Every structure is written in structure tokens, then in C-alpha cells.
Amino acid sequence: MSPTASRSYIGRFAPSPTGPLHFGSLVAAVGSFLEARRHGGRWLVRMEDLDPPRVMPGAADAILRLLDACELHWDRPVIYQSARADAYHAALHGLRAQERVYPCGCSRREIADSGIAGLDGFVYPGTCRQGLKGDRRARALRLRVDGPFIAFDDGLQGPIVQDLVRDVGDFLLYRSERIFSYQLAAVVDDAAQGVTDVMRGADLLDSTPRQIYLQRLLGVPTPRYAHLPVAVDERGEKLSKQTLAAPVDLECPTPALFEALRFLGQAPNVDLRRGRPRDLWAWARENWDPMRVPRARSRGIKDLFF
């Protein structure tokens, strides 16, 4: 994770606008922002608003207002995935031309009944790999997964190896509700934005091999990855809208920023907790050290006092 001169550093933060920004998401924003600044690179913001039923009206604007209040300033116009359907269609067409994509008529219940538990839900058992049977209609499009294990060196979590066939199976690219998958959209957008480095929460670590697999099939570069520990509550559950995580205070965000730095293993002077975000960033830009970030997939927040 040393500064790189071989290609310009471009990092990104990609929240889902399903609600206000909470501490768990702020951690990812702070880490990715400081790592981009450490390399003298650019930091981008992308709204992952692919799934309309989950998107909260006004949440995207609220997230941007909070980032601005935190002085987490992005370097290019914000991209909204909901406006990128043509790019995802083009990628899907390319994969179909490789005969990698097939229609699937299975319901979630059917997959759960016949599949086995994998890293991210049930492993698809391949029911529709040889074509739809009878009068089944297509519910989704899946990617045919074949080949060797996917291995990469994560900048924080170390060597990662995943057997996609065994642990995930043929995964979704598109649903009949006209919704593209997160995996496909993330890969297409990272390539389009020239993202060189992805620093994000470790809850997405198990998704990374799928994205690397898609990158190879689509012939686009693979960024360097580093996965930060995820903030969890006293029950060990990830902070989220579903676990009623409190939003970051728009009027006074400095305490949450201060605690995000502490969560990431940094040691800002306690006086900075009462100051302005710009004072905290002045310290953080001089002192940010990714080697101090805990090498763990999750961390509790019980000792933080934001």
C-alpha cells in the first residue's frame, strides 16, 4: 500500500442511497478519501442507486450534503448508476457474445430448496444451465462460471483465494424487473471511471472475486483492492439502515469523523474532536497511516463515543 507512481491513483466512494449516511459508511468514505489524498490522487463519488424499491427519495442529496459538510470533497461529477443502463446493456451484450450468459427461470425459494449455503446466500445449482425447461419463463440472466480459483492480494486483509464454482456458482447479472446486478455495474463503472484502487468495507470482500472474474471476461483492468474493517454493534451486526444505525449529524460532523479515524487505528489529538473538519483533515493528511488500520473484517464500536 505504498504510494504508486506507475499510474495515477483514482479511488472512489460508492454509497447506496437507501437512507442517511451512518457511521459505518462514513468509515469507508474517510479511509478511501485519505488513501487517495496520500497518493496525490483523485477521489470520486458514485451513487449505487440500481434498485429502485430500496432507494429512499432524497437520500442521495442528503448523502452529498453530509459529505460536503464533512469537507470530503470529490474531484469529478457524481455518477448515478440509475442513468447508466446503456453501459450495462453493452457489457451484458459482450458477455452474451462469449456465450457466458443464460436465462434462468428459478425462484429464490427453488434455489434455497435445491442449493447449498455459500459465501453469499445459496450456491446456484445450475438448474437452467442447459436451457429453460417446459414452460418456464426467464426471471433473470446468469453468468456461467467456469475455471480456476480467483486469487488476489488484498491491501489490508492479505491473500484471498475463492473457488467461485463451489462457493458462489453461476451468479446473477440481470433481473426481470430490469435491474442490473451490483457486480456487473460496479465493474463497468470502475472501468469507465478509470478507478485504480478500491478501498471499501470488508462486507464486500467476498464480492471481489466475482468482480475480478467479470473484469477478466470484459477485458478491463483490475484495480488494487483494500477492505477496511466493518463497524458492528454490540450484537455483532453490521451498522446499517436495517439495524437502525444513527445518521451522522449534518450540523456537527467532526466528532463522527474523529471517531472514524480512531476506528481506523489512527490517533488524532483529542482536541481536534471539538474543532472544524478542516482542522481534523489537516492533521489526518499529515498523519494518515494505512499500516495502522486493524487487519480485521469487523470491529465493534462500543468504545467509541460519537
N, C-alpha and C positions, 0 to 999 in steps of 0.2 A: 504494500500500500504506500510505497514511496512515490513522490511526485514524478510524473512521467512526461518526457519531452518528445516522445515519438509521435504522438498525435494529440491535438488539442483536447482538453478534458471537457466533456459535456455531461453533466449529471441532470437528474430530474426528480421531481416530487409529483406523485400521481394519486391524489386522494379521490375517493368515491363520494360524491355529494349526496350521501344518504342521511345527512344530519350535520350539526355543527362540528367543528374540529375539536377533538378532545385530546387529552394529554398523550395517549398512545400514538396518535397520528402526528402530533407536534414533535415527538421524539424523532420520527423518521424525517420530518422536514428539517429539523435542526442538524441532524447528522449529515444528511445529503448536502445541505447548504454549506456547511463548514468544510466538508471534504472538497466540494467544488472550489470554494474560495482558497483553500490551502494549495490547490494545484493551479491557481490563477485562471480557472476555467469558468464556464458558464453554467448557470443553474436555471432549469426550465420547470414550468408547472403545466401539468396536463390533467384535465378533468375526466375521470373514468366514469362517464355517465351513460354507459351502454344499456343498462337495464331500466327502462322507464318506470316499472312498478316500484322499484326500490329508490328512485331518485326523489328527494324531498324538494318541493318548489322553493326556490330562493337559497338553497343550501350552498350552491356553487359560489354565488355572490358573497354570501356570508363568510365562506372559507377564504376568499380572496381579500375581503376586508380585514379579516383577522391576520392573515399573512402580512398585509400592508402595515397593520398596527404593530406587528412584531418586528417590522423592518426586515422581513425576509423577502427581499426584492428579487423578482425573477428577471431574466435577461432577454426574453423573447415573448411575443404574444402568446397568451394561453391557448392551448389546443383543447377542443371538446370532442371526445370520441363520438358523440351522437351526430356530429357533422362529417364523419369520416367513412361512411358506408361504402362509397365508391372504391376507396383504397382497400378496404377489407374484401370487397367483392373481387377485386383484381387479384389479390393474393389467393383467395379461395379458388378462382379460376385456374391459376397457375398450379395449384396442388391437384386439382381435378385432372389437368392435362397430364400430370405424372401418374394418374390412376391411384392416387393416395387417398381419395375421398370417396365415401359411400353413404347412401341414405340409411337411416336407422329408424325402425318403427317401434322400438321398445319403450315402454313406460318406465318411470323411475321404480315403481313397485315391482315390475318384472325383473329389472336389473338387480334390485335388492334380493328378490327371491332366488335368483339363479347365480348371482355373482358372489365373490368373496371380498371381505374387507381389505381395502388397500390403503395407500397413504392419504388419499383424498376421496373419501367415500368408497363406493363399491367398484371393484375392477370389472370393466365391461367384459362379459363372457364371449363376445364375438358372434352373437346370435344372428346378426344381419350381414356378416362379412361377405357371405356368398350371394347376397341379394335378398330383397324383401319376399317373404313367403305369403302365399294366399292373397287375401285382400287387404293386407296391411298397408297403411299409408305411412309415408315418411314423417317422422316427428322431428328429426334432426339430421345433421350431416356430421359424420365422424371421420377422424384421421386414422388411417391404417398404420399401426405402429409395428415396425419390424426392426431387427438388427441388434447391435451390441448394447452394452450398458452405456449410460451417459455419465461422464466423469468431468468434474471441474474443480478448481481450487477457489474456494470462497475466501475473500479477503479477511473475513472475521471468523467464520466457522470452520475453516480449514478444508481438507479434501472431502469432496462429496461424490458418492457413487450411487446411481439409481438404476435399477432394472425396470425400464419403462413397461416392458411387456408384462412382467409379473406384478409390478406394484401399482400400475395405472391402467394399462390396457389401451385400446383404441379410444381416444378422448374426443369430446365434442368440439366442433368448430362453429356450428351454427344451429340455432333452434328455429322451429317452425313459426315461432312468434316474431320472426325477423330480428332476432338478437344474435349478434356475433359473440363468440366466446372471449373471455378475458385473455386467454393465452394467445389467440390469434391477433387480437387488437394490440396487445402490449408489444408483440414482436414487430408488427407492421409499423407502429408508431415510433418505437425506439429506433428502427432503421431510418424512417423518414426524417426524424429529428437529429440524426447523427449522434445519438447517445452512445458515449464510450464507456460510461461507468454507471452502474445501478447500485445505489445504497438504499436499502429499504428494510422493512421488518422481516424477522425470521419466520413469521407466519406464511410468507411467500416462498420460503426456501424450497419446499417440495414441488413448487410450480416451475422452478428454474430449469430442471432437465427437460420438461416439455417445451419450454421456450427455446432452449438450445437446439432441440430436435427440429423444431419448426424453422429456426434460423438456418440450419444446415439445408433443409429441403428448399427453402426460398432463396438460398444463396446470398444471405445478408450477413453482415458482421455480427459476432457475438461480443457483447460488452463484457467488461470485467464486473463481477458481482461481489457485493459485501452485504451480509444480512445482520442487521442490528438486533439485539435482544428485544423481545416484545414485552410491553408493560402489562402485568397481570394483577388482578385484585387479590384480596385475601383468600378467595376460593380457588385461586389459580386460573381464573378465567380471563381471557384477553379483554382489555378495555375496548368497548365498542358501544354503539347505539343500543344493541340488544342487552348489554349488561348495565345500561343506564349510566354510562360514563359521563361525568360532568363536562360541559363545554369549557374551553379556555376563555377566560374573561377578556373580552374585547377592550374594555376600558383600562384594564391594568394587567397586561400580559407578562410583564417582566418576571414575577415570581414563578410562573409556569415555565418560562424559558430557562430561568436559573435552575429549576429542579430537573428540567430535561438534560441540561449539561451534567448535573450531578448523576442522574440516572445513567448517562453515557460514560461515567467514570472520570469526568473532569472535576476540577476542584477550584471553582471561582471563589473569589473573596466574598464573604457573606454580605459585605456592604453593598455589593452590586445587585443584590436581590431587591433593594429598595430604590434603585436608580432607574434610568431610562433604558430601553432596549439598546440604543446606540452605544451606551457605555459598556453594557454587557458584551456586545458584539466586538467592541474594540479589544476587550480582554480576550474573548474567545478566538478571534482571528490570530492573535499572537500566541495563544497557548493551546489551541486545539491539537490533540494528540490521539489519533485513532488507535494507537497501541494500548491506550488506557481503557478502551471500550471493553467491557466484560465479554469474554468468549463464551456466551451462553445463549440459548434460544429464547429464554424468557427471564424476566426479573420482576419481583414484587415491588409494589410502590408503598408499602406500609410505612417505610421510614422517611418518605418524602412529605413535605408539609405545604404544598402549594394549595 
